[in-house]
């Protein structure tokens, strides 16, 4: 795949996300997740619930037994950054 194909695919994905959410890609990229979630819950009229559909979707899922909290995700990210070669 060429770079132009990658850029075209990214543009198509961005446009699809923007159309399906009704928000610009810039807004979605620059708005904190907790604010996006609060807006979605307000619009929906109730709390969001995230579920794992393993094993029906995809070829495998490392988190098949549970979803991680925000704090766990941040800790895993920080750990991965610390282990990067300097």
Buried (B, 14 or more C-beta within 10 A) or exposed (E): EEEEEEEEEEEEEBEEBBEEEEBEBEEBEEEEEEEBBEEEEEEEEEEEEEEEEEEEEEEEEEEEEEEEEEEEEEEEEEEEEEEEEE
